[in-house]
């Protein structure tokens, strides 16, 4: 069975999914988060009926919070999509055969739609699709990939690992609920140094937290370097809208952030204008270039 739902950008780096809770269903906007397990909203833990589009899911565990604070505006909860038993993907179970995908518009462009698909409609395949294995960890229900290197233009920088693991399996978490791509600070500085060498544009400072390398780039006059994420078995070319999202008509910023905690997370800004597909039975994440519209 195919199930799908629109995703709504809040213009601040988060994507919200609409679900119905209860009978009759009350519509709720929650942040679609591959890094979370629980489906929760504002009012304790309850068992409710969930509605996604025309599909109804009976007896689903829903967390209900009181006076919670969410860092980004526009939603009233989180819709967990990870491996946890209470996540939406786990609860949909054989209905979707462990398959879902999404196509995200650039995080600060609210004029373009995004969408999440489950089941047969969520399969990502085609001659341009690339796939990389998911690593499961006993300590986490999140999805972990293996990053081998990042290329900026013709310069390839080998990735030596993070707090999640060395150059071996599962050293980077992929998370639709995190905006920027986090890299260990030393490796991030290497990436920035190469970017600064090849971008001939005026640097500017912006007021958005985490965007530390920004350029004045009105129109398409500034030539930005192609950035590739070299995952195990998958060389992924990022579009300019994902590697250098446009924060305003005048400014683009690098979507990477240096982590002093040595973590590595592939965030949603870097996944813009890609079809990103999860197949939990095959244990893979697949990517394919696609302008989301």
N, C-alpha and C positions, 0 to 999 in steps of 0.2 A: 504493500500500500504506500502511496506517495502522500506526504504531508508537507506543507510549506507555510511560511509566514513572512511577511515583510519585516525588515529591520529598519528602525528609525534612528538616524544619527542625532545626537543632541547638540552637535556642533562643538563639543568640547572633548572629543576623543573617545566617546562611548557609544555603543549601539544597543538599542532597546528593542525587545521583542514583545508582541502583544499576545497574552494568553487570557483565557477565561477561567475563573476559579469559582467553584460551587455550582449549585443548581437552583434557579437559573444562573448561568455564568455571569460573573462580574468581571469586566475587563480590567486587566492590570498590565502596566508596562514594566518589564524587568530587564536588567542588563544581561544580554546573552554572553555567558562567561564560560569558556572552556577550562578555566582554572578553578572552578567551583563545583561542588557536588549538590548542594541543597537548592531546592526551589523555595524561595522565601519572599515574603512581602510584609508591609506594615500591618498589627494586632496579635511564645507558646508554639507548639508543634501540633499540626492537625492532619487529618486524612480527608482529602477533598477530591472532587471531580475536576479534572483539567480539560479545557477545550482549546485546541489549536486548529484554527481554520474550521473545517467541518468535522475534524476528528475529536472524539471524546475519549479521555483516559480516566478510568474509574479508580478509586481508592489509591490516590497518589499522596505521598507524604509531602506536606508543605510546611515550611517553617514560617512562623508569624512573629514578627518583632514588634517591640514597643519603643517608640522614640529613638529609632535607629538613625544614624547619620550616614548618608551616602555622599562620597566626595564629589560626585558629579550630579548635576541637576537634571530633572525631567523624568526620572523613573521612581518606582516605589518598591523596588526589590531586585533580586538577582535570580536568573534562571540558569542553574548549574548544568553544564554540558560535559563534565568530565567522566571518569570511570567510576565514581562513587555510586553505591547502590541506589541512592535517592535522587540521582541526577535525572534530568529529563530523558537523556539518551538511554540510560539504564531502564527507566520506567517504560519507555516505548518498546523496548526489548525486541521480540521477533517481528513486531509490526514494521520496523524499519530495517531489520537485519543488521543493526550496528553501523548503518551508513548515514552520514549527513554531510552537507557542504554549505558554504556560504560565499557570497560575493559582496565585498564591502566597498562602498564608495569612499573616496578620500574623507578622512575623519572630520575635516572642518568645512566640507562642502555639503550643506544641507539641501541643496537643490537636486541632488541625484539620489535615487533609491538604492537600498541594499536589500538582500533577501537571503533567507536560510531555508534549505530544503532537506527533507528527511526521506530515507528509503530509496526506492529506485530512481527518483528524480534527483537524488543527491550524489549520484555516481559521477566522478570526474574521470573522463577518459578522452583519448584523442591523440593524434600524432605529436602534438606539442606538450602533452602532459608529462610531468616528471613526478616520481614517487620516492619517498624516503621512509625507512622503518620507524615505527614508534617504539620507544623503550619504556617498559613498565618498571616502576620502582615500588618496593614494598612500603616505603615511607610516604608515598604521595599517590593521589588519584589523578594527578595531572598528566598531560601528554608531553613526553620528552623526545626530542629529536637529537641527532648527532651532527653538529656543525664542524666541518673540517677546515674551512677557510672563508674569508671574505675578500672579494676582488673589488678594487676601485679603479676603473679603467683597465689598464694593462698590468696593474700591480696587484699581485696576490699576496695576502697576508695570512699565514697559517695560524689557526686557532689552537691554543694549547690547553683550553678547557676553562672550567669555572668551578664554583662551589658545588655544582651539580655533577661534576665529573671531569676528568682530564680530557685528553684527546680521544678517549674511548667513547663507549656508547652513552647516549642520553645526557649530553652536557649542556643542552639548551631546552628550556621549556617553551612551548608555543601557547600563547594565551590571548584569546580575543577580548579579555577584560582589562588588559594592560595596553596603554596607548603607544608608548615608545618602545623601541628595541633596546633592552639593557645589555651592555657588554661590560666585562671586567675592565676597570679603569685603565690599566696599562694597554690592553688591546684596543680599547676605544681611542686612546690617544694616538695609537698607530694609524687607525682609520682616519681620524681627523687630520693628522699631518699630511696624509696623501691627498685628501680632499682639498685641503688648503693650497697645496701645490698646483692643483689642476684647475681650480675654479678662479677665474679672473673676474671678480665682481666685488662690489663694496660690501663689507661686513656691516651688519646692523644688529642692534640689541632689541629683543622683544620682551614683553612682560609675561610670557607663558612659561611656567616652571618646566625645566627639563630641556627646553630648546636652546642649546648653548652655542650652536653654530648656525647663523642665519645670514642670508644674503639679500641685498636689494635686487629684485629680479622682476621688473615690470614687463609684462608680455612674455614673449619667448626669446628674448634677446640673449639671455645668459645660457651658455652651454654647460650643462651639468654632466658629471661623469656617470657612466653606467656602473651600477653597483650590483654585484652578484653575491648571493648567499650560496656557498658550496656545502650543501648537506650531503650526508652519505647517500650516494647513488643519485643525487638530484642537484644539478646546477641550476639555480633559480635566479633569473634576471629580474631585478626589480624595476618597475616603471618609475619615471621621475615623480609621479604622483604619490608613490609609496616611499621612495628613498628621500625625496625632498618635498614633502607636502607643502602646499601653499597656505600660509596662515592668513594672508590678505592679498589683495590685488598687486601689492608691491613687494611682498616678502615670501621667500621660501626658506625652510629650515631643514637641516639634517634630522632624520627621524630616529637617530641613535642617541643613547645616553650612557654616560660612564658610571658604572656602579662601584662604589667603594666597598660594597659587601661581596664583590666577586661573583654576583649572580649573572646569569644570561637568560634573557627572556625575549622571544620573538613576538613583538607587540602588534596590535591591529593596524597601526599606521603603515607599517611595512608590509602589510597584507592587502593593502588597498588595490583595487583593480586586478585582483587575482581570484580565480575560482579555487577555493581551498576545500579539499574533500577529505573527510575522515572515514576510514573503513576499519572498524574495530575488529572484525573477524580476520581480515588480512593483516591487520597490524601495521597500517600505512597511513601516511598523510600525503595527498597528491596536490599538485599545484598546476594551474594552467592560466596563461595570460588571457584576461577577458575584461573588457571595460564594463563595469557594472552600470546598468541603466534599466 
